[in-house]
């Protein structure tokens, strides 16, 4: 498990691919993968504006 922490020690990211292979985007069908990525980009854009 990988983690990225802020200088304050808060957890920012944990990669769980090793624990749950269903979280690996490359294993998803292309339409599902594209829909997920599009949704993620929209969410991140909304969060940062």
DRENKE-822913 format. One line per 3 residues: their letters; for each residue z, y, x of N, C-alpha, C, CB. Coordinates in nm, 3 decimals. Glycine has a CB too. Layout:
DRENKE-822913
a = Z/Y/X/Z/Y/X/Z/Y/X/Z/Y/X; ...
END
This chain:
DRENKE-822913
xxx = 0.000/-0.117/0.085/0.000/0.000/0.000/0.000/0.123/0.090/0.123/0.000/-0.097; -0.090/0.214/0.060/-0.097/0.340/0.135/-0.036/0.451/0.052/-0.243/0.374/0.173; 0.023/0.545/0.118/0.081/0.658/0.046/0.053/0.786/0.123/0.232/0.639/0.026
xxx = 0.040/0.892/0.049/0.024/1.025/0.105/0.138/1.110/0.051/-0.117/1.087/0.070; 0.211/1.172/0.138/0.326/1.251/0.094/0.310/1.397/0.131/0.455/1.195/0.154; 0.359/1.483/0.045/0.361/1.626/0.071/0.470/1.654/0.175/0.387/1.707/-0.060
xxx = 0.463/1.770/0.239/0.568/1.805/0.336/0.709/1.796/0.276/0.545/1.945/0.389; 0.720/1.815/0.145/0.852/1.807/0.079/0.897/1.662/0.058/0.848/1.879/-0.055; 0.805/1.568/0.085/0.840/1.427/0.066/0.792/1.369/-0.066/0.987/1.410/0.076
xxx = 0.732/1.450/-0.153/0.684/1.401/-0.281/0.563/1.310/-0.261/0.648/1.517/-0.374; 0.554/1.204/-0.339/0.443/1.112/-0.332/0.322/1.174/-0.401/0.480/0.976/-0.396; 0.209/1.179/-0.329/0.088/1.237/-0.386/-0.015/1.132/-0.424/0.028/1.334/-0.288
xxx = -0.020/1.021/-0.352/-0.122/0.922/-0.378/-0.074/0.786/-0.330/-0.255/0.960/-0.309; -0.098/0.686/-0.412/-0.072/0.549/-0.371/-0.196/0.468/-0.405/0.057/0.490/-0.440; -0.250/0.396/-0.311/-0.365/0.311/-0.335/-0.316/0.171/-0.366/-0.462/0.310/-0.214
xxx = -0.351/0.123/-0.483/-0.300/-0.006/-0.528/-0.405/-0.116/-0.529/-0.243/0.009/-0.665; -0.519/-0.094/-0.464/-0.626/-0.193/-0.467/-0.579/-0.331/-0.421/-0.741/-0.147/-0.380; -0.491/-0.335/-0.324/-0.445/-0.465/-0.274/-0.359/-0.538/-0.376/-0.366/-0.447/-0.146
xxx = -0.292/-0.464/-0.461/-0.205/-0.525/-0.561/-0.279/-0.554/-0.691/-0.086/-0.435/-0.589; -0.379/-0.473/-0.722/-0.451/-0.488/-0.847/-0.600/-0.466/-0.821/-0.397/-0.388/-0.953; -0.675/-0.571/-0.801/-0.817/-0.554/-0.769/-0.897/-0.486/-0.879/-0.878/-0.688/-0.739
xxx = -0.844/-0.479/-1.000/-0.915/-0.414/-1.110/-0.921/-0.263/-1.093/-0.850/-0.449/-1.242; -0.847/-0.210/-0.998/-0.852/-0.066/-0.971/-0.962/-0.031/-0.871/-0.717/-0.019/-0.920; -1.035/-0.128/-0.824/-1.142/-0.103/-0.729/-1.268/-0.064/-0.804/-1.167/-0.228/-0.641
xxx = -1.314/0.057/-0.782/-1.431/0.107/-0.854/-1.556/0.025/-0.827/-1.456/0.251/-0.818; -1.568/-0.028/-0.708/-1.690/-0.103/-0.676/-1.702/-0.234/-0.754/-1.694/-0.132/-0.528; -1.595/-0.278/-0.818/-1.599/-0.401/-0.897/-1.636/-0.375/-1.042/-1.465/-0.471/-0.890
xxx = -1.641/-0.249/-1.083/-1.673/-0.216/-1.221/-1.823/-0.212/-1.243/-1.611/-0.082/-1.259; -1.868/-0.239/-1.366/-2.009/-0.219/-1.396/-2.044/-0.071/-1.378/-2.042/-0.267/-1.542; -2.169/-0.043/-1.339/-2.207/0.095/-1.307/-2.179/0.194/-1.421/-2.353/0.099/-1.273
xxx = -2.210/0.165/-1.548/-2.181/0.262/-1.654/-2.031/0.294/-1.665/-2.233/0.210/-1.789; -1.948/0.193/-1.651/-1.804/0.214/-1.657/-1.756/0.296/-1.538/-1.730/0.080/-1.661; -1.808/0.264/-1.421/-1.772/0.337/-1.300/-1.814/0.484/-1.312/-1.838/0.273/-1.175
xxx = -1.935/0.510/-1.358/-1.983/0.647/-1.373/-1.900/0.724/-1.476/-2.131/0.647/-1.415; -1.864/0.660/-1.586/-1.782/0.725/-1.687/-1.644/0.759/-1.631/-1.767/0.635/-1.811; -1.587/0.668/-1.554/-1.456/0.693/-1.494/-1.462/0.811/-1.398/-1.406/0.569/-1.422
xxx = -1.563/0.811/-1.310/-1.576/0.917/-1.210/-1.598/1.052/-1.278/-1.691/0.887/-1.112; -1.682/1.055/-1.379/-1.707/1.179/-1.453/-1.579/1.230/-1.517/-1.815/1.157/-1.562; -1.504/1.142/-1.578/-1.377/1.180/-1.640/-1.276/1.229/-1.537/-1.318/1.062/-1.718
xxx = -1.270/1.162/-1.424/-1.178/1.202/-1.318/-1.213/1.340/-1.264/-1.179/1.099/-1.204; -1.342/1.365/-1.241/-1.385/1.495/-1.191/-1.351/1.605/-1.291/-1.537/1.495/-1.163; -1.375/1.581/-1.419/-1.339/1.680/-1.522/-1.189/1.707/-1.522/-1.383/1.632/-1.662
xxx = -1.112/1.602/-1.513/-0.967/1.616/-1.513/-0.919/1.697/-1.392/-0.900/1.478/-1.515; -0.972/1.665/-1.275/-0.932/1.738/-1.155/-0.976/1.883/-1.161/-0.990/1.672/-1.031; -1.093/1.906/-1.215/-1.141/2.044/-1.228/-1.050/2.123/-1.323/-1.288/2.046/-1.280
xxx = -1.014/2.062/-1.436/-0.924/2.129/-1.532/-0.787/2.155/-1.469/-0.908/2.044/-1.660; -0.742/2.065/-1.387/-0.611/2.079/-1.321/-0.612/2.193/-1.218/-0.572/1.947/-1.254; -0.725/2.215/-1.154/-0.730/2.314/-1.046/-0.777/2.450/-1.092/-0.821/2.265/-0.937
x = -0.816/2.466/-1.216/-0.860/2.599/-1.263/-0.759/2.663/-1.351/-0.992/2.589/-1.336
END
